[in-house]
Amino acid sequence: MLKTTEIDDKLTLTEREFEQISEMVYNHCGINLHDGKKELVRSRLAKILRQRQFHSFSHYMDYVASDSSGQAFSELIDSLSTNLTSFFREAIHFEYLATVYLPELIAQRKDANQLRLRGWSAGCSSGEEPYSIAITLLEALHDRSRWDVKLLASDISTRILHRAREGVYEHERIAPVSAALKNRYLIQRKHRDQKRYEVAPALRQLIVFKYVNLMEEWPFRGPFDFIFCRNVMIYFDKPTQQRLINRFCQVLAPGGILFTGHSESLTGIRHNFRYVQPTIYKKG
Ligand SMILES: C[S@@+](CC[C@H](N)C(=O)[O-])C[C@H]1O[C@@H](n2cnc3c(N)ncnc32)[C@H](O)[C@@H]1O
């Protein structure tokens, strides 16, 4: 009898099928699956084919196309998107937020008697990014109860959003969080002899998790004081990045900040942002 991995290896993805999948994925969510990704697509989708007992990619594609609920397509996108993330990933962004941007913004808002802050984690994956932002916000706001603070955390993957909402992490995942912050914002839980950490209610209260496909119409207009869109645009081609950057600019408040991933500079993109430091851009 063949092992499941051997069955997966036997499933061939033809050039034509790969093109169809790439086109569907690109049109739906902007992810650019170039030729080098063919084996990755084959092996990730092979798992779904096996679970759902399809013997060829073309049968599977017919099933995806005919499923009017959209669930099959959502499962396809889930399996192809990369969700790598971590707490306080790219620490310079959190340092900038904590030591430069938030102190200035908080002082300005106090002067204007407008105690309101809005942020967006666009492509939030399993939640480590928005929870890290929420920790940074709470550390900066000494009189939290007087403030109206909200953080939108969105992703295209419903599976990963579910994990983000749960907010429960294994011991290794919270390694980047300092001991002091762990004490304040993470609650230790035992789960079948394993240590797990659950985010504190104070963090949850700040965040609204929402399915948002960045390629589609957004169900909000902002303005946001800052947007984190990190390690998402890397999967998009230049025209898609260009459109997205323009749209981020539109929903940012004047002086608002856009944080991008370490390999996502705005070089080659026309924009109205002022460069602050690598991967940090200010509107206007
Ligand atoms: C590599 S993770 C980045 C997570 C986090 N921002 C970070 O830097 O640690 C990329 C995330 O972008 C999401 N994504 C990809 N295409 C998207 C789209 N069109 N709309 C919304 N989210 C998308 C994926 O589902 C994935 O969770």
PDBQT file of the ligand as one rigid body, heavy atoms in Angstrom, charges set to zero:
ROOT
HETATM    1  C1  LIG A 301       3.678  36.278   6.048  1.00  0.00    +0.000 C 
HETATM    2  S1  LIG A 301       2.162  36.745   6.811  1.00  0.00    +0.000 S 
HETATM    3  C2  LIG A 301       2.649  38.278   7.582  1.00  0.00    +0.000 C 
HETATM    4  C3  LIG A 301       2.111  38.416   8.975  1.00  0.00    +0.000 C 
HETATM    5  C4  LIG A 301       2.513  39.696   9.712  1.00  0.00    +0.000 C 
HETATM    6  N1  LIG A 301       2.062  40.871   9.017  1.00  0.00    +0.000 N 
HETATM    7  C5  LIG A 301       4.002  39.752   9.911  1.00  0.00    +0.000 C 
HETATM    8  O1  LIG A 301       4.704  40.480   9.231  1.00  0.00    +0.000 OA
HETATM    9  O2  LIG A 301       4.502  39.028  10.789  1.00  0.00    +0.000 OA
HETATM   10  C6  LIG A 301       1.213  37.312   5.391  1.00  0.00    +0.000 C 
HETATM   11  C7  LIG A 301      -0.292  37.358   5.666  1.00  0.00    +0.000 C 
HETATM   12  O3  LIG A 301      -0.920  38.082   4.602  1.00  0.00    +0.000 OA
HETATM   13  C8  LIG A 301      -2.172  37.487   4.328  1.00  0.00    +0.000 C 
HETATM   14  N2  LIG A 301      -2.616  37.876   2.975  1.00  0.00    +0.000 N 
HETATM   15  C9  LIG A 301      -2.119  37.464   1.779  1.00  0.00    +0.000 A 
HETATM   16  N3  LIG A 301      -2.817  38.006   0.769  1.00  0.00    +0.000 NA
HETATM   17  C10 LIG A 301      -3.769  38.784   1.324  1.00  0.00    +0.000 A 
HETATM   18  C11 LIG A 301      -4.815  39.600   0.800  1.00  0.00    +0.000 A 
HETATM   19  N4  LIG A 301      -5.014  39.724  -0.511  1.00  0.00    +0.000 N 
HETATM   20  N5  LIG A 301      -5.605  40.252   1.660  1.00  0.00    +0.000 NA
HETATM   21  C12 LIG A 301      -5.421  40.132   2.997  1.00  0.00    +0.000 A 
HETATM   22  N6  LIG A 301      -4.456  39.384   3.565  1.00  0.00    +0.000 NA
HETATM   23  C13 LIG A 301      -3.641  38.707   2.735  1.00  0.00    +0.000 A 
HETATM   24  C14 LIG A 301      -1.892  35.994   4.483  1.00  0.00    +0.000 C 
HETATM   25  O4  LIG A 301      -3.069  35.245   4.720  1.00  0.00    +0.000 OA
HETATM   26  C15 LIG A 301      -0.923  35.985   5.671  1.00  0.00    +0.000 C 
HETATM   27  O5  LIG A 301      -1.578  35.755   6.899  1.00  0.00    +0.000 OA
ENDROOT
TORSDOF 0
